[in-house]
Amino acid sequence: MPIFYLSGSIQFPPPRLAEKGGLIAVGGDLGIERLLSAYENGIFPWYSEGDPILWWSPDPRLVLYPKNLRVSKSLFKILKKGVFTITLDQSFEQVIHACAENRAGEGKGTWIVKDMIKAYCRLHRAGYAHSVEAWYDGNLAGGLYGVALGRCFFGESMFTRVSNASKAALAALVEDLDRQGFHLIDCQMTTPHLLRLGAEEIPRARFLKELEKAMAEKLPPGSWHRQPVSNQSKEIFRS
């Protein structure tokens, strides 16, 4: 399959034309309009420092349906005890930097390069990119960030400094997304960790059909925050 080179036009080739590994295009920019167009079409940027911007649409695609999240007994106890304080959109820049530093510290390298950090911070300020923070004793213990469009949440990265912190953040987010009627969480690339949490691989064609349905239910962009529910002990987020 050919690899497409993007011009100044905000337009992507059909994902079905991606090469076997999922690479579909090279170039372009990380402007808000282009990033939103990419996500709406099942495409995301992923590249290393010094490389051109690479755009991907892998097949199969890893997704997590909110109702399929697997919570272990130990994690359930942690959530029930309220070991971590969970917040939304309180420290986006701190979370994205921690995600980048976490991967670099593990010697894995990272796609969360400086330009990506700047781009997603712009998306956050525009109300499309969101963070989930898990706090322990007043310190940021773990978290994740991603992009929300329609009724789909596109997960980008997560990190943990205290055992189970990122899992607690994910569990809280999934519960909230389910309550808000989100159809799916796009996990992008397959990892054993996400498979253990209930994510599954589906064909790209199926993913794109489900994504189209999720995109049909538009939500206004804006900051997310958690509010106590008067008749429940749980919390929900509202845009």
Buried (B, 14 or more C-beta within 10 A) or exposed (E): EEBBEBEEEBEBBEBEBBEEEBBBBBBBBBEBEBBBBBBBBBBBBBBEEEEEBBBBBBBBBBBBBBEBBEBEEEBEEBBEEEBBBBBBBBBBEEBBBBBBEBBEEEEEEBBBBEBBBEBBBBBBEEBBBBBBBBBBEEEBBBBBBBBBBBBBBBBBBBBBBBEBBBBBBBBBBBBBBBBBEBBBBBBBEBEEEBBEBBBBBBEBEEBBEBBBEBBEEEBEBBBBBBEEEEEEEEBBBEE
